[in-house]
Amino acid sequence: MRFLFIILGFVISFIISALLGIKLVPALKKFKMGQITEESIYWHKAKKGTPTMGGIMFIFTTIFVFFFIMIIDSLTGGALKNNTEIYSGEINVKIYAGILLALSLSMIGFMDDYLKVKKNQNEGLSEGKKTVLQILVIGAYITCLCLVGQPHLYFPMIGSFMVPYWLYIVLSVFAIYGTVNAVNFVDGIDGLCSSVSITSIISLAIIAYLMGLYSVTTLAIVAAGSVGGFLIWNAHPAKCFMGDTGSMFLGGMISALCFAVDQPIIILLVGIVFFIEALTVFVQRIYFKLTKGNRLPFITPIHHEFEKRGFSENKIVLSFTLFNLIFCIVAILLYYFSKV
């Protein structure tokens, strides 16, 4: 029954998300919610006007299907109840606070997308305002986690450790803020962010299942199915983009899932592509400031450099996704063998 619920969650969320596009894409076109392209990425000019904010598809579907399945499960015996009873209350807080985290971040992304469209330029919320809003949301989420027990982190092959509150808060804010913005950087070509995110989320679903955290697994699988349905509309040539609305939701959801399994550091493996893309942006910005205007000889985020060198969007998506998948498998194996 448990496995059936999980599989149904993926299938139902995939179908609903894909079907939502039939209504949402024309609606976004009608209200002129079109993509504003970056002038420096001149080969993307043809994408200008493609509907953005399409992340609404998988955001709505994830929340709706997850709560639907959890209600049905509670009425039919609770097969998805967490196997680790001692942490069941803590896990529930992490799940629902994580959902609120992702939703709140998506609202910040929505404001950013809306301002870009309204101003008809690539600048929405200022970087400072966006950062402040993100930190406030992340701070509220971390506060919820701290209220349910002594913070602890798990390191594969090493073990679980209690950590001081101040250290937990600092590391958590840094990890979530970095993840959310890293996922946003990857959302630059058709289907890339969606595809990479699916591998990350499914790997976290498997780890949660191995831990006996079946409700966490359900949330992750439903999210993966929802993004899969959206990918039908987002694959090259994209009929719709997720926008910051979608990418910030995914960044928040992936972060929440990492914290739900007490392994925020695992994002460095299951989200290796996010980390590398963000690192290239960070290095380029630091170099730009230190040299007072000079740039390193590559475009960031790094997927644009591959485009410039002649790689097709489909080839980049396939290569980056497979690369991320390999590290996801490594993360799963590390956890599995550390428990054997």
C-alpha positions as CSV (number, residue, x, y, z in Angstrom):
1,M,0.0,0.0,0.0
2,R,2.8,2.4,0.9
3,F,4.7,1.9,-2.4
4,L,1.4,2.2,-4.3
5,F,0.7,5.6,-2.7
6,I,4.2,6.8,-3.7
7,I,3.9,5.6,-7.3
8,L,0.4,7.0,-7.6
9,G,1.7,10.3,-6.2
10,F,4.2,10.6,-9.1
11,V,1.8,9.6,-11.8
12,I,-1.1,11.8,-10.6
13,S,1.1,14.8,-10.1
14,F,2.8,14.3,-13.5
15,I,-0.6,14.2,-15.3
16,I,-2.2,17.1,-13.4
17,S,0.9,19.3,-13.9
18,A,1.1,18.5,-17.6
19,L,-2.7,19.2,-18.1
20,L,-2.5,22.5,-16.2
21,G,-0.3,23.8,-19.0
22,I,-3.2,23.5,-21.5
23,K,-4.9,26.4,-19.6
24,L,-2.0,28.2,-18.0
25,V,0.2,28.8,-21.0
26,P,-2.5,30.5,-23.1
27,A,-3.5,32.5,-19.9
28,L,0.1,33.7,-19.4
29,K,0.2,34.7,-23.1
30,K,-3.1,36.6,-22.8
31,F,-1.9,38.6,-19.8
32,K,1.4,39.2,-21.6
33,M,3.6,37.5,-19.0
34,G,6.5,37.0,-21.5
35,Q,10.1,36.3,-20.9
36,I,12.5,39.2,-20.9
37,T,15.9,38.0,-22.3
38,E,19.3,39.2,-21.3
39,E,21.0,41.4,-23.9
40,S,24.4,39.7,-23.4
41,I,22.9,36.4,-24.3
42,Y,22.1,37.6,-27.8
43,W,21.3,34.1,-29.2
44,H,18.3,33.9,-26.9
45,K,16.5,36.8,-28.6
46,A,14.1,34.4,-30.3
47,K,12.9,33.3,-26.8
48,K,11.7,36.8,-25.9
49,G,8.0,36.8,-25.2
50,T,7.8,33.1,-24.3
51,P,5.4,32.9,-21.3
52,T,7.2,32.9,-17.9
53,M,5.9,32.1,-14.4
54,G,5.1,28.6,-15.6
55,G,6.4,27.2,-12.3
56,I,2.8,27.8,-11.1
57,M,2.1,24.4,-12.7
58,F,4.3,22.3,-10.5
59,I,3.9,24.5,-7.4
60,F,0.1,24.1,-7.3
61,T,0.3,20.4,-8.3
62,T,2.9,19.6,-5.6
63,I,0.9,21.1,-2.8
64,F,-2.5,19.8,-4.0
65,V,-1.5,16.2,-4.7
66,F,0.7,15.9,-1.5
67,F,-2.1,17.0,0.8
68,F,-4.6,14.9,-1.1
69,I,-2.5,11.7,-0.7
70,M,-1.8,12.4,2.9
71,I,-5.5,12.8,3.7
72,I,-6.3,9.6,1.8
73,D,-3.5,7.8,3.6
74,S,-4.8,9.0,7.1
75,L,-8.2,7.7,6.2
76,T,-6.9,4.3,5.1
77,G,-4.6,3.3,8.0
78,G,-1.6,5.6,7.7
79,A,0.8,3.5,5.6
80,L,2.9,6.6,5.0
81,K,3.4,7.3,8.7
82,N,7.0,7.8,9.5
83,N,8.8,4.7,10.6
84,T,10.9,6.6,13.1
85,E,8.2,7.3,15.7
86,I,10.6,9.2,18.0
87,Y,11.1,11.8,15.4
88,S,7.6,11.8,13.8
89,G,6.7,15.2,15.3
90,E,10.0,16.8,14.2
91,I,9.6,15.3,10.7
92,N,6.1,16.7,10.4
93,V,7.4,20.2,11.3
94,K,10.2,19.9,8.8
95,I,7.7,18.8,6.1
96,Y,5.2,21.5,6.6
97,A,7.6,24.3,7.4
98,G,9.5,23.2,4.3
99,I,6.4,23.6,2.2
100,L,5.9,27.1,3.6
101,L,9.6,27.8,2.9
102,A,9.2,26.8,-0.7
103,L,5.9,28.7,-1.2
104,S,7.2,31.9,0.5
105,L,10.3,31.9,-1.7
106,S,8.2,31.3,-4.8
107,M,6.2,34.4,-3.8
108,I,9.4,36.4,-3.8
109,G,10.2,34.9,-7.2
110,F,6.7,35.9,-8.4
111,M,7.3,39.5,-7.4
112,D,10.6,39.5,-9.2
113,D,9.0,38.0,-12.4
114,Y,6.1,40.4,-12.3
115,L,8.3,43.5,-12.0
116,K,10.4,42.3,-14.9
117,V,7.4,41.9,-17.1
118,K,5.8,45.2,-15.9
119,K,9.0,47.2,-16.5
120,N,9.8,45.3,-19.7
121,Q,13.4,44.8,-18.5
122,N,15.6,42.1,-17.1
123,E,15.7,43.8,-13.6
124,G,12.9,43.0,-11.2
125,L,13.5,43.2,-7.5
126,S,16.9,44.7,-6.6
127,E,19.5,42.2,-5.4
128,G,19.4,43.8,-2.0
129,K,15.7,43.6,-1.5
130,K,15.6,40.1,-2.8
131,T,18.3,39.0,-0.4
132,V,16.6,40.6,2.6
133,L,13.3,38.9,1.8
134,Q,15.0,35.5,1.3
135,I,16.9,35.8,4.5
136,L,13.7,36.7,6.4
137,V,11.9,33.7,5.0
138,I,14.8,31.4,5.6
139,G,15.2,32.7,9.1
140,A,11.6,31.9,9.9
141,Y,12.1,28.4,8.6
142,I,15.2,27.8,10.6
143,T,13.5,29.1,13.7
144,C,10.8,26.5,13.3
145,L,13.4,23.7,13.1
146,C,15.2,25.0,16.2
147,L,11.9,25.0,18.2
148,V,11.3,21.3,17.7
149,G,14.5,20.0,19.2
150,Q,18.3,20.2,19.5
151,P,19.7,20.7,16.0
152,H,21.5,17.7,14.6
153,L,23.2,17.0,11.3
154,Y,24.1,13.7,9.6
155,F,27.2,13.0,7.6
156,P,27.3,9.9,5.5
157,M,30.0,7.4,6.6
158,I,30.6,9.4,9.8
159,G,27.4,9.7,11.7
160,S,24.9,12.1,13.3
161,F,26.1,15.0,15.5
162,M,24.4,17.6,17.7
163,V,25.5,21.1,16.9
164,P,25.2,24.4,18.8
165,Y,22.2,26.5,17.8
166,W,24.3,29.5,16.6
167,L,26.4,27.3,14.3
168,Y,23.3,25.4,13.0
169,I,21.6,28.7,12.2
170,V,24.6,30.2,10.4
171,L,25.3,27.1,8.3
172,S,21.6,26.6,7.5
173,V,21.0,30.2,6.3
174,F,24.1,30.0,4.2
175,A,23.2,26.6,2.8
176,I,19.6,27.5,1.9
177,Y,20.3,30.9,0.5
178,G,23.1,29.4,-1.6
179,T,20.9,26.6,-2.9
180,V,17.9,28.8,-3.8
181,N,20.0,31.2,-5.8
182,A,22.1,28.4,-7.3
183,V,19.0,26.7,-8.6
184,N,17.9,30.1,-10.1
185,F,21.2,30.4,-11.9
186,V,20.6,27.0,-13.6
187,D,17.3,28.2,-15.0
188,G,18.9,29.6,-18.2
189,I,18.1,27.2,-21.0
190,D,15.1,25.1,-22.0
191,G,14.5,22.2,-19.6
192,L,17.9,22.4,-17.8
193,C,16.7,23.4,-14.3
194,S,13.7,21.1,-14.5
195,S,15.7,18.1,-15.6
196,V,18.5,18.5,-13.0
197,S,16.0,19.2,-10.2
198,I,14.2,16.0,-10.9
199,T,17.3,13.9,-10.4
200,S,18.1,15.8,-7.2
201,I,14.6,15.4,-5.8
202,I,14.2,11.7,-6.7
203,S,17.6,10.9,-5.1
204,L,16.4,12.6,-1.9
205,A,13.2,10.7,-2.1
206,I,15.2,7.4,-2.2
207,I,17.3,8.5,0.8
208,A,14.2,9.4,2.8
209,Y,12.7,6.0,1.9
210,L,15.8,4.2,3.2
211,M,15.5,6.2,6.4
212,G,11.8,5.2,6.8
213,L,10.6,8.8,6.3
214,Y,7.8,7.8,4.0
215,S,5.9,11.1,4.2
216,V,9.1,12.9,3.1
217,T,9.5,10.4,0.3
218,T,5.9,11.2,-0.8
219,L,6.5,14.9,-0.9
220,A,9.7,14.5,-2.9
221,I,8.1,12.0,-5.4
222,V,5.1,14.3,-5.9
223,A,7.3,17.3,-6.5
224,A,9.4,15.3,-9.0
225,G,6.3,14.2,-10.8
226,S,4.9,17.7,-10.9
227,V,8.2,19.1,-12.4
228,G,8.2,16.2,-14.9
229,G,4.7,17.3,-16.1
230,F,6.0,20.9,-16.4
231,L,9.0,19.6,-18.4
232,I,6.6,18.7,-21.3
233,W,6.1,22.4,-21.7
234,N,9.6,23.5,-20.8
235,A,11.7,21.1,-22.9
236,H,13.3,22.6,-26.0
237,P,11.8,24.4,-27.8
238,A,10.2,25.7,-24.6
239,K,6.6,26.8,-24.8
240,C,6.8,28.1,-21.2
241,F,9.5,29.0,-18.6
242,M,9.3,28.4,-14.9
243,G,10.6,31.9,-14.1
244,D,11.9,32.9,-10.6
245,T,8.5,31.8,-9.4
246,G,9.4,28.2,-10.1
247,S,13.1,28.2,-9.6
248,M,12.9,29.7,-6.1
249,F,10.2,27.2,-5.2
250,L,12.5,24.3,-6.4
251,G,15.4,25.8,-4.5
252,G,13.3,25.9,-1.3
253,M,11.9,22.5,-1.8
254,I,15.3,20.8,-2.4
255,S,16.7,22.6,0.6
256,A,13.7,21.5,2.8
257,L,14.1,17.9,1.7
258,C,17.8,18.0,2.5
259,F,17.0,19.3,6.0
260,A,14.1,16.7,6.4
261,V,16.7,13.9,6.1
262,D,19.1,15.9,8.4
263,Q,21.7,16.1,5.6
264,P,21.9,19.7,4.2
265,I,25.5,19.1,3.2
266,I,24.3,16.4,0.7
267,I,23.2,19.2,-1.6
268,L,26.9,19.3,-2.7
269,L,26.3,15.8,-4.2
270,V,22.7,15.7,-5.3
271,G,22.9,19.3,-6.6
272,I,26.5,19.2,-7.9
273,V,25.4,21.1,-11.1
274,F,23.8,23.8,-9.0
275,F,27.0,24.1,-7.0
276,I,29.2,24.4,-10.0
277,E,27.0,26.9,-11.9
278,A,26.8,29.1,-8.8
279,L,30.6,28.8,-8.2
280,T,31.3,30.0,-11.8
281,V,29.0,33.1,-11.2
282,F,30.7,33.8,-7.8
283,V,34.2,33.5,-9.2
284,Q,33.3,35.8,-12.1
285,R,31.8,38.4,-9.8
286,I,34.8,38.4,-7.5
287,Y,37.3,38.7,-10.4
288,F,35.2,41.5,-11.9
289,K,35.3,43.5,-8.6
290,L,39.0,42.8,-7.9
291,T,40.1,43.9,-11.4
292,K,37.7,46.8,-11.5
293,G,35.7,45.7,-14.6
294,N,37.7,42.9,-16.2
295,R,36.1,39.5,-16.7
296,L,37.4,35.9,-17.0
297,P,37.2,34.5,-20.5
298,F,34.0,32.6,-20.1
299,I,30.3,33.4,-19.7
300,T,28.4,32.6,-16.5
301,P,26.4,30.7,-15.5
302,I,28.6,28.2,-17.3
303,H,25.9,26.6,-19.4
304,H,25.9,29.8,-21.5
305,E,29.6,29.2,-22.3
306,F,28.7,25.8,-23.6
307,E,26.0,27.4,-25.8
308,K,28.5,30.0,-27.1
309,R,30.8,27.1,-28.1
310,G,28.2,25.5,-30.2
311,F,26.6,22.9,-28.0
312,S,22.9,22.5,-28.6
313,E,20.5,23.1,-25.7
314,N,19.3,19.5,-25.8
315,K,22.9,18.3,-25.6
316,I,23.7,20.6,-22.6
317,V,20.6,19.5,-20.8
318,L,21.4,15.8,-21.3
319,S,25.0,16.1,-20.3
320,F,24.4,18.2,-17.2
321,T,21.5,16.0,-16.1
322,L,23.5,12.8,-16.5
323,F,26.4,14.4,-14.7
324,N,24.1,15.4,-11.8
325,L,22.6,11.9,-11.8
326,I,26.0,10.2,-11.3
327,F,26.6,12.3,-8.2
328,C,23.0,11.6,-7.0
329,I,23.7,7.8,-7.2
330,V,27.0,8.4,-5.3
331,A,25.0,10.2,-2.6
332,I,22.5,7.3,-2.3
333,L,25.3,4.7,-2.2
334,L,27.2,6.7,0.5
335,Y,24.1,6.7,2.7
336,Y,23.2,3.1,2.0
337,F,26.6,1.7,2.8
338,S,27.0,3.9,5.8
339,K,23.9,2.1,7.3
340,V,24.8,-1.4,6.3
